[in-house]
Amino acid sequence: MVFTFEQVHNYYERLVFEEVARRAESNPDFTVDMLCDVACVALNRLPARYVRHDVDLMFYLTEHERHAIDLSLEEVLQYAFRFVQERANKPAN
C-alpha cells in the first residue's frame, strides 16, 4: 500500500499567505523576505488545524466559529506586520 499525505495541510496556511500577499500592496516597504517572516510569525500564533480539504472544515464550522477565525486572522496579521516592521527598524549591533 502506498501512502501519500499531499492533501494534508494546515488550514490557515492558504489564508495567511493570501492575506499577506494582498496586504503587501499597501506595505511597499516590506521586502519579500520580510513578507515571508510576517507569514511565519502569523502562522506560529495560530493553532494548527490540519485538514485534507478546506471545504470539510468550513462545512462543520458554525457561523460563530467562522467569525472567530476571521478575527484571529486579523489580529495575528496586524501583530505580525508590526513585529517584523519593528525588528527591521532596529539598528544592528
N, C-alpha and C positions, 0 to 999 in steps of 0.2 A: 504494500500500500504506500502510495506517495502522498506526503503531506505538504500542503502549501498554505502559508498564512498571509499571503499577499493582500488579501481583502481586509485583514485585521488592522485597524488604525485607531489612533486617539481622535475621538470626535472633534475635539477642539482645534486640532492642527489646521484643518482647512479653514475654519472660521477665523482663526488668528492670522494665518498667512494672507488671506484675502483682505482682512481689515487693515493689516499693516501696509499692504500694497496700496490699498485705497487711500490711507492716510499719508502715504509717502508724498503724494502730490501737494499736500498742504504743509509738509515738513521738508522743503528742498535742501535744508542744511544737513539732513541726515544722509550719510553715505550708505552704500549697500551693506557694508559691514555693520554699521550702526543699526540698520533695519533688521538684520539677522539677529543682532543682540536683543533688540526690542521683542522680537518673536520668541526668543528663548526665555527672556525674563517673564513675559506674559504667560507662556505655557507652563513655566515652573511654578507659577502662582495659582494655577487652575488645577482642579482634581483631574486625574486621568479617567477618561471614560472611553474604554475601548469597545469598539463595535465592528461588525462586519459591513453593515450598510447603514449610512446615516438615517435613512428613512425608518429603519427599525427603531432607533432611539426616539425619533420625533413622533412616531405613531403612539408610543406608550407614555409620552410626557403629557402632563396636564398643562393647561394654559399658564397656571401659576409657575410651574417648573420652567416653561419656556421663557417666561418673563424674567425669572431669576437667572437663567443662563445669559440672557441679553444684558442684564445689569452687571453681572460678574464679569462678563467680557469687556464691557465698557470700563469698569473700574480697573481691571488689570492692565488694559491697554493704556489708559491715562497714566497709571503708575509706571509702566514700562518705558513709555516715551520720556517721561520726566526723569526717571532713573538713569537712562542711557545718556540723555542730554546733560544732566548734571555731571556725570563722570567724564564726558567728552570735554566739558568746560574746565575741569580741574587741571591746574598746571602740573606738569610732570616733575617728579622729584629727581 
